[in-house]
Amino acid sequence: MNRDRSLQLLGRLLSARVITQTAIGEALDIHPSQVSRICAGDFKRLDGNALRVCKYAQQVAARTQTGRGAGRVAGELEGKLTQLLVASPDAALAVGALIDALLATSPADTAAAGA
């Protein structure tokens, strides 16, 4: 794994708001300050948590590139939901309930409602 390419990829994902440093830290159970240092390139060797963060960035990039449509939308939605969860846990719970309700609705119900 190349350090410079990994940092560039990580930077692109963060600037495109596909993922946040907070989401990376939560997903990998790494302290936010350490994630911040890694994203800034403040590490000597690409191992340990730095390697984990870079591998995670590659996984996120692969998910968002799949199909370039649904995968990217899913990645962007994941980033937005993570931001919402951090900013307003109550709002995030409401969105979760909405998603559950939408998933519980069958396609036939949806078509009938639109008719």
Backbone torsions as a table, in degrees:
resi	resn	phi	psi	omega
1	MET	NA	132.3	-178.2
2	ASN	-90.3	127.2	-177.4
3	ARG	-60.1	-50.4	-176.4
4	ASP	-63.8	-44.2	178.9
5	ARG	-63.7	-40.0	179.8
6	SER	-63.4	-42.6	179.0
7	LEU	-67.2	-36.9	176.8
8	GLN	-64.1	-44.8	178.3
9	LEU	-61.0	-45.7	179.3
10	LEU	-59.5	-44.2	178.5
11	GLY	-62.0	-41.5	178.7
12	ARG	-64.5	-43.1	179.8
13	LEU	-63.6	-40.3	179.5
14	LEU	-69.4	-43.3	-177.8
15	SER	-70.4	-29.4	177.1
16	ALA	-82.3	-1.5	-179.3
17	ARG	59.3	30.4	174.5
18	VAL	-72.2	-33.2	179.2
19	ILE	-148.6	159.2	178.7
20	THR	-117.1	161.7	176.1
21	GLN	-61.3	-36.7	178.6
22	THR	-61.5	-44.9	-179.7
23	ALA	-64.1	-38.6	178.0
24	ILE	-62.4	-48.7	-179.6
25	GLY	-59.2	-43.3	-179.9
26	GLU	-67.2	-41.6	-178.4
27	ALA	-66.0	-34.4	-175.5
28	LEU	-105.4	-0.1	-177.8
29	ASP	56.0	51.0	177.9
30	ILE	-119.5	137.0	-178.9
31	HIS	-58.5	138.3	-178.1
32	PRO	-54.0	-36.3	-179.7
33	SER	-67.0	-34.0	178.0
34	GLN	-71.6	-39.4	176.3
35	VAL	-60.4	-43.1	179.2
36	SER	-59.7	-45.5	179.5
37	ARG	-63.5	-41.0	179.8
38	ILE	-64.2	-44.8	179.7
39	CYS	-62.5	-29.3	178.2
40	ALA	-82.7	-3.6	179.9
41	GLY	82.4	15.8	-176.9
42	ASP	-88.4	68.5	175.2
43	PHE	-153.6	153.6	-174.2
44	LYS	-87.9	-45.1	-177.4
45	ARG	-124.7	149.8	178.3
46	LEU	-86.5	78.2	176.4
47	ASP	-149.8	178.2	179.4
48	GLY	58.0	-133.9	-177.4
49	ASN	-67.1	-32.2	177.6
50	ALA	-61.5	-43.2	178.4
51	LEU	-65.5	-41.9	179.0
52	ARG	-60.6	-43.9	179.9
53	VAL	-64.1	-43.0	-179.4
54	CYS	-66.6	-40.0	176.7
55	LYS	-64.6	-39.6	178.6
56	TYR	-63.1	-40.5	177.9
57	ALA	-60.9	-40.1	177.9
58	GLN	-65.0	-39.3	178.1
59	GLN	-64.3	-43.5	179.3
60	VAL	-63.8	-43.2	179.2
61	ALA	-61.9	-41.0	179.1
62	ALA	-63.8	-40.2	178.9
63	ARG	-65.5	-39.8	-176.3
64	THR	-77.0	-21.5	179.2
65	GLN	-85.7	-20.2	-178.4
66	THR	-60.4	114.3	178.3
67	GLY	73.8	-8.6	-179.5
68	ARG	52.5	-2.4	178.4
69	GLY	-113.1	-83.1	-176.7
70	ALA	-61.3	-39.7	-179.8
71	GLY	-63.3	-42.2	-179.7
72	ARG	-68.8	-42.5	178.1
73	VAL	-60.6	-42.4	179.4
74	ALA	-62.3	-41.2	178.6
75	GLY	-64.6	-42.4	178.5
76	GLU	-65.9	-41.3	178.8
77	LEU	-63.7	-39.7	177.9
78	GLU	-60.5	-43.6	178.7
79	GLY	-63.0	-43.0	179.8
80	LYS	-65.8	-41.5	178.8
81	LEU	-64.6	-37.4	177.8
82	THR	-64.1	-43.8	177.9
83	GLN	-61.5	-42.1	-179.7
84	LEU	-64.5	-41.6	179.7
85	LEU	-61.1	-41.9	-180.0
86	VAL	-69.7	-42.7	-175.4
87	ALA	-75.5	-39.1	-174.4
88	SER	-150.9	90.0	-179.3
89	PRO	-56.6	-35.2	179.1
90	ASP	-65.0	-42.7	178.2
91	ALA	-65.0	-38.6	179.1
92	ALA	-63.6	-37.9	177.0
93	LEU	-65.0	-38.8	178.4
94	ALA	-65.2	-41.5	177.9
95	VAL	-64.8	-39.3	177.1
96	GLY	-60.4	-41.7	178.0
97	ALA	-65.1	-39.0	177.6
98	LEU	-63.1	-44.3	179.0
99	ILE	-62.9	-43.4	177.1
100	ASP	-58.6	-42.3	179.8
101	ALA	-65.0	-40.8	178.7
102	LEU	-65.7	-39.4	178.9
103	LEU	-68.5	-30.9	-179.9
104	ALA	-75.7	-19.5	179.8
105	THR	-79.1	126.1	-179.9
106	SER	-77.5	155.7	177.6
107	PRO	-56.5	-34.3	179.2
108	ALA	-64.9	-40.4	178.1
109	ASP	-62.4	-41.7	-179.4
110	THR	-64.6	-43.1	180.0
111	ALA	-66.2	-39.9	179.9
112	ALA	-66.1	-37.7	-179.3
113	ALA	-67.9	-32.3	-178.8
114	GLY	-80.4	-15.4	-175.6
115	ALA	-81.3	NA	NA
